[in-house]
Amino acid sequence: PTPESIAILAEDGTFSQTTAEGARSKIENTDLDLVVDQTFPSSTSDLSTNLGRVRDAGADILLLCAHQKHNIILANQMESQSVNVDAAMGTVGSLNESFKDEVGPNGDYMYGPSSWAVNADFEDPVYGTTGDFVSAIEENFDYTPDYHSAAGEAVIMTFVNAFKNVSDITPTKGRNHIRDTEFSTVYGTVSFDDSGVINKNMLVYQWQPEPGLQITYPDNVAQSDPIYPMPDWSER
């Protein structure tokens, strides 16, 4: 079924509020009705009242702009409050293994975004490819890198690339070069839009009962089709 309505629950921190603001601007360009738009304190450990409003409004999509703590609360209280939506996404913290360990099957069918994946295939001037970067981190530091590691490498390479290609290393010349730059790193193509934000598409993951966390968008790197709509709690 095509979704017709969406609810936003946003933590009152700066990052989460900025995320919610971005979501609202995207929603304005769709046919979706924003039926719930609520902010809650970062200190809260109870989202039941907010979720009750989502349930009563009959929202098709639920977007949580918050961090892992509230993703855990959301997943557990969606069940206890019988909040049945077609899709639910947490913007940060919903993809971690520790999230799934905390909520168990209640985390099934939840979506989460990421800017990077270990199975991406990008060329890089230092490591060669994304796969070589992942192998180097695993061999030297005994952990599998996430998007923070890949983005960190891209930041360093962005400055290195600028410093190598300007006549004088000054803030203005460095900034101007970075503004117009475009090159590949383990994180993907580094380029910036007119507002100065990295011009990069996100990946969408979904926790599926089997085989677990799967990339479902975009199609060219998807590991599985999304399970949509999410089954109602009474059917799980």
Residue pairs with C-beta under 8 A, 6 or more apart in sequence:
1 60
1 86
1 229
3 32
3 60
3 61
3 86
3 87
4 31
4 32
4 33
4 60
5 32
5 33
5 34
5 35
5 57
5 58
5 59
5 60
5 61
6 27
6 32
6 33
6 34
6 35
6 59
6 60
6 61
6 62
6 63
7 34
7 35
7 36
7 37
7 53
7 54
7 57
7 59
7 61
7 62
7 63
7 85
8 20
8 23
8 24
8 34
8 36
8 37
8 38
8 63
8 65
9 36
9 38
9 40
9 47
9 50
9 51
9 54
9 62
9 63
9 64
9 65
9 66
9 74
10 16
10 17
10 19
10 20
10 37
10 38
10 39
10 40
10 64
10 65
10 66
11 17
11 39
11 40
11 41
11 42
11 65
11 66
11 67
11 70
12 39
12 40
12 41
12 42
13 42
13 66
13 67
15 92
16 65
16 66
16 67
16 91
16 92
17 39
17 65
19 65
19 91
19 92
20 37
20 39
20 63
20 65
23 63
23 65
24 34
24 37
27 34
32 61
35 57
35 58
35 59
36 50
36 53
36 54
36 57
36 59
38 50
38 53
40 47
40 50
40 70
44 70
45 73
46 73
46 77
47 70
47 73
47 74
47 77
48 77
48 80
48 81
51 74
51 77
51 78
51 81
51 83
52 81
54 62
54 83
54 85
55 81
55 82
55 83
55 84
59 85
60 85
60 86
60 87
61 85
61 86
61 87
61 88
61 89
62 78
62 83
62 85
62 87
62 88
62 89
63 88
63 89
63 91
64 70
64 71
64 74
64 88
64 89
64 90
64 91
64 94
65 91
66 74
66 90
66 91
66 92
66 93
67 92
67 93
68 92
68 93
68 94
68 96
68 98
68 99
69 93
70 90
70 93
71 90
71 92
71 93
71 94
71 99
71 110
72 99
72 102
72 103
74 88
74 90
75 99
75 103
75 106
75 107
75 110
76 103
76 106
77 83
78 88
78 106
78 233
79 106
79 233
82 233
82 234
84 230
84 232
84 233
85 229
85 230
86 228
86 229
86 230
87 111
87 228
87 229
87 230
88 109
88 110
88 111
88 230
89 110
89 111
89 112
89 113
89 204
90 110
90 111
90 112
91 112
91 113
92 112
93 99
93 112
94 107
94 110
94 111
94 112
94 207
95 112
95 114
95 205
95 213
99 107
100 107
100 207
100 213
105 209
105 236
107 207
108 207
108 208
108 209
108 236
109 206
109 207
109 208
109 227
109 230
109 231
110 206
110 207
111 204
111 205
111 206
111 216
111 226
112 204
112 205
112 206
112 207
113 202
113 203
113 204
113 205
114 147
114 202
114 203
114 205
115 147
115 151
115 187
115 188
115 200
115 202
115 203
116 146
116 147
116 150
116 151
116 187
116 188
116 203
117 203
117 215
117 221
118 130
118 134
118 144
118 145
119 215
119 221
120 130
120 186
120 188
120 221
121 129
121 130
121 131
122 129
122 130
122 184
122 185
122 186
122 187
122 188
122 189
123 129
123 184
124 130
124 132
124 133
124 153
124 157
124 184
124 185
124 186
125 157
125 183
125 184
125 185
126 153
126 157
127 133
127 136
127 153
127 186
129 186
130 150
130 186
133 145
133 150
133 153
133 186
134 144
134 145
137 143
137 144
137 145
137 149
138 144
138 145
147 187
150 185
150 186
150 187
151 187
153 185
153 186
153 187
154 185
154 186
154 187
154 188
154 190
157 183
157 185
157 190
158 178
158 181
158 185
158 190
159 174
159 178
161 177
161 181
161 183
162 174
162 177
162 178
162 181
163 169
163 174
165 177
166 173
166 174
166 177
167 173
178 192
179 192
179 196
181 190
181 191
181 192
182 189
182 190
182 191
183 189
183 190
184 190
188 200
189 199
189 200
190 198
191 198
191 199
192 198
192 199
193 199
201 218
203 215
203 217
203 218
203 221
204 215
204 216
204 217
204 226
205 213
205 214
205 215
205 216
206 213
206 214
206 216
206 224
206 226
206 227
207 213
208 214
208 224
208 227
211 224
214 222
214 223
214 224
215 221
215 222
215 223
215 224
216 222
216 223
216 224
216 225
216 226
217 226
